[in-house]
Amino acid sequence: MRKWTIEELNRLDVAAFKAAPKTNIILVLDNIRSRNNVGAIFRTADAFRISEIVLCGITPIPPHKDIRKTALGATESVYWRYEDSAENTVAKLQQSGAHCYAVEQVQGAVFLDQVKPKSNQTTVLVFGNEVQGVSQEVIDVCDAAVEIPQLGTKHSLNVATSAGVVLWHFFMHLRPTAH
């Protein structure tokens, strides 16, 4: 085995990425505090061709050097927008026909490995604040909640790590067929 060179990876440039088919997944970031977490989520969203990130509340927005540090240019490739309220954003997306999941440890949550998203429906994944998680007001407007099964002593994963785990699962079900 040998590592691939950058050239051999044959990655898309920003213009080709923007024109390429995307997964029908939208991320909503509910009051995330850390610019580094936001940047890491952008980078993961780029890897899985997420259609959009909606930054809400106190979530930092690009451009910022700390976001840029972990995003490695993904703020240029991934479509994003800012909205004041995650609750209102989720409600509007839901009204447009999207199925909205809070990624949170709540009563009635379904373990991630049991979730089978519908390929013909937009999926919204809501990730919350590093300390408080997804706000109860946002949970209340979501269709369902998904939880990552965990067996360790800690109560949760870092939000950027959670986004990577959850996006991988949904990507495996919803990835676009064309390159």
C-alpha positions in Angstrom: 0.0 0.0 0.0 1.0 3.6 -0.5 -0.7 6.9 0.2 -2.4 8.6 -2.7 -1.0 11.9 -3.9 -3.2 15.0 -3.9 -3.3 14.8 -7.7 -4.4 11.1 -7.6 -7.3 11.9 -5.3 -8.8 13.8 -8.2 -10.9 16.2 -6.0 -13.3 18.7 -7.5 -12.5 22.4 -7.5 -15.0 24.8 -5.9 -16.9 25.5 -9.1 -17.2 21.8 -10.0 -18.3 21.0 -6.4 -21.0 23.7 -6.6 -22.3 22.2 -9.8 -22.2 18.6 -8.6 -25.2 16.8 -7.3 -25.7 17.1 -3.5 -27.2 14.9 -0.9 -30.7 16.2 0.1 -29.4 16.9 3.6 -29.5 20.3 5.4 -27.7 20.9 8.6 -29.0 23.4 11.2 -26.5 24.5 13.8 -28.4 25.6 16.9 -26.3 28.1 19.0 -22.9 26.3 18.5 -20.3 28.3 20.3 -16.9 27.1 18.9 -15.6 28.5 15.7 -13.4 25.4 15.4 -16.4 23.1 15.7 -18.2 25.2 13.0 -15.2 24.9 10.7 -14.9 21.2 11.3 -18.6 20.7 10.5 -18.2 22.7 7.2 -15.3 20.4 6.2 -17.4 17.3 6.9 -20.3 18.8 5.0 -18.0 19.3 2.0 -16.8 15.7 2.2 -20.4 14.4 2.1 -21.8 17.0 -0.3 -24.4 18.4 2.0 -26.7 20.7 0.3 -26.8 23.5 2.9 -25.7 24.6 6.4 -27.9 27.0 8.3 -26.1 28.8 11.1 -28.5 30.0 13.8 -28.4 32.1 16.9 -24.9 32.6 18.4 -23.3 30.2 15.9 -20.3 32.0 14.5 -20.3 32.7 10.7 -17.5 32.9 8.2 -15.2 34.5 7.5 -13.1 34.1 10.6 -9.6 32.7 11.0 -10.7 30.0 13.5 -13.4 28.7 11.2 -11.1 28.9 8.2 -8.4 27.0 10.2 -10.6 23.8 10.5 -12.8 24.3 7.4 -9.8 24.3 5.0 -11.8 26.2 2.4 -15.1 24.4 2.8 -16.9 27.7 3.6 -16.3 28.5 0.0 -17.7 25.3 -1.4 -20.6 24.5 0.9 -23.7 26.7 0.6 -24.5 28.3 3.9 -26.7 31.0 5.4 -27.5 32.6 8.7 -30.9 32.7 10.4 -31.6 34.2 13.9 -33.8 31.3 15.1 -33.2 27.6 14.7 -36.8 27.0 15.8 -38.2 29.1 13.0 -35.8 27.7 10.5 -36.7 24.1 11.3 -40.4 24.9 11.2 -40.1 26.5 7.8 -38.1 23.6 6.4 -40.6 21.2 7.9 -43.4 23.1 6.2 -41.6 22.7 2.9 -41.8 19.0 3.3 -38.4 18.2 5.0 -38.2 15.6 7.7 -36.4 17.2 10.7 -34.3 15.3 13.2 -32.8 16.7 16.4 -29.5 15.0 17.1 -29.9 14.7 20.8 -30.3 12.4 23.8 -34.1 12.7 24.5 -36.9 10.5 25.5 -38.1 8.7 22.4 -35.0 9.2 20.4 -34.2 6.4 17.9 -30.6 5.1 17.8 -28.7 6.1 14.7 -28.3 2.6 13.4 -32.1 2.2 13.3 -32.8 5.3 11.2 -33.6 4.7 7.5 -34.0 8.1 5.8 -36.2 8.4 2.7 -34.3 9.2 -0.4 -37.1 11.2 -1.9 -37.4 13.6 1.0 -35.1 16.4 2.3 -33.6 15.5 5.6 -32.7 18.2 8.2 -30.3 17.4 10.9 -30.1 19.8 13.9 -27.0 19.9 16.0 -26.9 21.9 19.2 -24.7 23.9 21.6 -21.7 22.2 23.1 -23.0 22.4 26.6 -26.8 22.6 26.3 -27.3 20.6 23.2 -30.3 21.2 20.9 -32.7 23.6 22.6 -36.0 22.2 23.8 -37.9 24.7 21.6 -36.2 23.2 18.5 -36.7 19.6 19.7 -40.4 20.4 20.0 -40.7 21.3 16.3 -38.6 18.4 15.0 -40.3 15.3 13.6 -38.0 12.9 15.5 -34.7 12.7 17.4 -31.7 10.5 16.7 -29.2 9.4 19.2 -25.7 8.0 18.7 -25.4 4.9 20.9 -22.5 5.3 23.3 -21.0 2.9 25.9 -18.4 5.0 27.6 -18.4 7.0 30.8 -19.0 10.4 29.1 -22.5 11.7 28.4 -21.9 12.9 24.9 -19.5 13.4 21.9 -18.1 16.7 20.7 -20.6 18.3 18.3 -18.2 18.2 15.3 -17.5 14.5 16.0 -21.3 13.8 16.3 -21.8 15.6 13.0 -19.3 13.3 11.3 -20.8 10.1 12.7 -24.4 11.1 11.9 -23.6 12.5 8.4 -21.7 9.3 7.5 -24.8 7.3 8.4 -27.2 9.5 6.4 -24.7 9.8 3.5 -24.6 6.1 3.1 -28.4 6.1 2.6 -28.7 9.3 0.6 -25.6 9.9 -1.4 -25.9 11.2 -4.9 -25.3 8.7 -7.6 -23.4 10.9 -10.0 -19.9 12.3 -9.4 
